[in-house]
Amino acid sequence: MNKFTNESIQQILEYLQNILSVKEAEAIVSFEVLNPDVLKSAYAGEKTIIDNIEYIYRGYKSWTDLSEILFCKMLTPQICTTHTVIISYQKLDISDSFHKSTLEQKEKYGTKSEFFSINKNEEPAFLAHYLRALKNVDVSSKKRILNLGINSGDEFEVIKNLTTTNDKKLVGIDFCPSAIEVAKGRFKEENFTFYNHDINELDSLNLGKFDLIITIGTLQSSGLNFKVTFMSLIQNYLELDGAIILGFPNCRWIDGEMIYGAKAPNYSFSEMTLLYKDVYFCKKYLQQKKFRVTITGKNYIFLTATSIRK
Ligand SMILES: C[S@@+](CC[C@H](N)C(=O)[O-])C[C@H]1O[C@@H](n2cnc3c(N)ncnc32)[C@H](O)[C@@H]1O
């Protein structure tokens, strides 16, 4: 097993990339490093000498980041000596991803899909930023809330936990029949309504206007015209003093892990032109329409807009 003492992270990255490139999925690669608990308040790269050996310090955050960058899952570190630990990375099965689903379009995110085993609300990198977005729009004051692409209702679960929802009307739309059935079963209260319906035909539901519209990971779907749908929502479905939360995925779900960075068409790595383009289009449009806009998040980018029209 390799031991890293004062090698740079550039050297370690290259070494691990080479080893992992010839390994099968699920293979484990282990190496010994300085125990991060040995130093307090140190930054990655700080040097220390123990028993005449020079070590470069890195915290567990650096080791989990590196694991994610290498498309691995980091296993529980093992104590090796009084001042070193063994870090182990398990190579992810990159073929195991709902992004490669062959299910027909409407069931791509349904109960039989890989996507259905994902619970974003249990990922702090999603939840903390979603909570921040809900706070930014003052969700407690919003009475009528619309969610487009609600799937099985996770985004309503968070609102339900936060507020007394029985004074609110929550409406969820998704064209996936099996996901909407699950949502109906989860939220049986009268103030929740779910429609198995295509967002392209939203007008036929005569829903009226809403105080808050939420749509996460949906408007960029292949069957929707992003800009047209977005502008129609603002013009036809939002109250004058309404607010909106748009969530743009900036991650992939692979073999149980949420990996930072969206996969872009025509690139073998995460490339963000499309993401920035869409986020910026919405920001500009909303500012012209007199909304105050914030952009936050990490693995999901959240655009929140609150009206200053009144
Ligand atoms: C990537 S999933 C996101 C689901 C959920 N908002 C989340 O972030 O976990 C996209 C959702 O939008 C739904 N969807 C995509 N296009 C749609 C359309 N044209 N009409 C209605 N629902 C649509 C899909 O069925 C799916 O549930």
The ligand as an ORCA input file, in Angstrom:
! r2SCAN-3c Opt
* xyz 0 1
  C     -35.360     15.480    -13.092
  S     -36.966     15.177    -12.511
  C     -37.038     16.330    -11.169
  C     -38.055     15.925    -10.157
  C     -37.991     16.711     -8.869
  N     -38.398     18.088     -9.061
  C     -36.585     16.624     -8.352
  O     -35.818     17.602     -8.492
  O     -36.237     15.597     -7.785
  C     -38.011     15.995    -13.714
  C     -39.478     15.763    -13.427
  O     -40.233     16.526    -14.349
  C     -41.205     15.698    -14.948
  N     -41.454     16.225    -16.301
  C     -40.568     16.379    -17.312
  N     -41.176     16.910    -18.400
  C     -42.466     17.106    -18.058
  C     -43.589     17.628    -18.731
  N     -43.508     18.032    -20.014
  N     -44.759     17.691    -18.089
  C     -44.863     17.272    -16.795
  N     -43.842     16.762    -16.100
  C     -42.639     16.686    -16.702
  C     -40.603     14.303    -14.934
  O     -41.571     13.279    -14.991
  C     -39.857     14.307    -13.604
  O     -40.641     13.880    -12.531
*
